[in-house]
Amino acid sequence: MKTKLTKTLFGMIAAFLLLVITSTQVKSQSFSVGDKDVNIGIGFGTHWGYGKTVIPPISISLDYGFKDDIGPGVIGIGGYFGFSSSKYDWSIYDYGWRYTSILVGARGSYHMEFLDKLDTYAGLILGIRFTSSKEYGDWAVLH
């Protein structure tokens, strides 16, 4: 338990430091028609399956500035791809299941600048999640 908490805390600190370092080097600007944004994400301490996380949710999405004459913001459209893997062990035996999840979808967003040079937005994803499971180990050990 202590190791898992330490890894999660270390990951959160590393993500925060990366954000601080990159935000001081990159000039942020608001989103407008014709802009293309790429987002790469990683989830900490969670997964889309059952059991323990093997590969945390990782994702990539693209957002294209599509229309700007609806209110004070800009509508963006794009796509989303995500992947995650988890493992469920049966008690003390080396037997269980490994789950893999893939999420593919269309993405829509509404970007509205509340603060100067900060791209704030709300978004929706309409997609499908493919989940597969694979058994591993020897079932005979349990009988």
GIJO-V130628 format. One record per residue. N is the residue number from 0. RES is the residue in one small letter. SS is DSSP state (A for helix, B for strand, O for the rest). Layout:
n:res:ss
N:RES:SS
N:RES:SS
This chain:
n:res:ss
0:m:O
1:k:A
2:t:A
3:k:A
4:l:A
5:t:A
6:k:A
7:t:A
8:l:A
9:f:A
10:g:A
11:m:A
12:i:A
13:a:A
14:a:A
15:f:A
16:l:A
17:l:A
18:l:A
19:v:A
20:i:A
21:t:A
22:s:A
23:t:A
24:q:A
25:v:O
26:k:O
27:s:O
28:q:O
29:s:O
30:f:O
31:s:O
32:v:O
33:g:O
34:d:O
35:k:B
36:d:B
37:v:B
38:n:B
39:i:B
40:g:B
41:i:B
42:g:O
43:f:O
44:g:O
45:t:O
46:h:O
47:w:O
48:g:O
49:y:O
50:g:O
51:k:B
52:t:B
53:v:B
54:i:B
55:p:B
56:p:B
57:i:B
58:s:B
59:i:B
60:s:B
61:l:B
62:d:B
63:y:B
64:g:B
65:f:B
66:k:B
67:d:O
68:d:O
69:i:O
70:g:O
71:p:O
72:g:O
73:v:B
74:i:B
75:g:B
76:i:B
77:g:B
78:g:B
79:y:B
80:f:B
81:g:B
82:f:B
83:s:B
84:s:B
85:s:B
86:k:B
87:y:B
88:d:B
89:w:O
90:s:O
91:i:O
92:y:O
93:d:O
94:y:B
95:g:B
96:w:B
97:r:B
98:y:B
99:t:B
100:s:B
101:i:B
102:l:B
103:v:B
104:g:B
105:a:B
106:r:B
107:g:B
108:s:B
109:y:B
110:h:B
111:m:O
112:e:O
113:f:O
114:l:O
115:d:O
116:k:O
117:l:O
118:d:O
119:t:O
120:y:B
121:a:B
122:g:B
123:l:B
124:i:B
125:l:B
126:g:B
127:i:B
128:r:B
129:f:B
130:t:B
131:s:B
132:s:B
133:k:B
134:e:B
135:y:B
136:g:B
137:d:O
138:w:A
139:a:A
140:v:A
141:l:A
142:h:O
